[in-house]
């Protein structure tokens, strides 16, 4: 009686997945901040954890701008793409710094 194509069903589910992933990112970033504030995260491990959060956010921003709800070619799209590239670069720098310090400790 009611026929729903697979593409219509996927489009209905995607915004809820985006909200869930955004909430999970906020939760993980908040937990890292709380654990750092309590002193449970060693300072040399903090760049690794922040880098993981930043790379996750960078991926999410690229998903939002590349075929997501934002139209291509708008200033907001370009700004979010730029922010995603900056976050990706910063996270890779954090990973490299963590790796160098880890190698120096061993």
Buried (B, 14 or more C-beta within 10 A) or exposed (E): EEEEEEEEEEEEEEEEEBEEBEEEBEEBBEEBBEBBEEEEBEEEBBBBBBBBBBBBBBBBBBBBBEEBEBEEEEEEBEEBBEBBEEBBEBBBEBBEBBEEBEEEEE
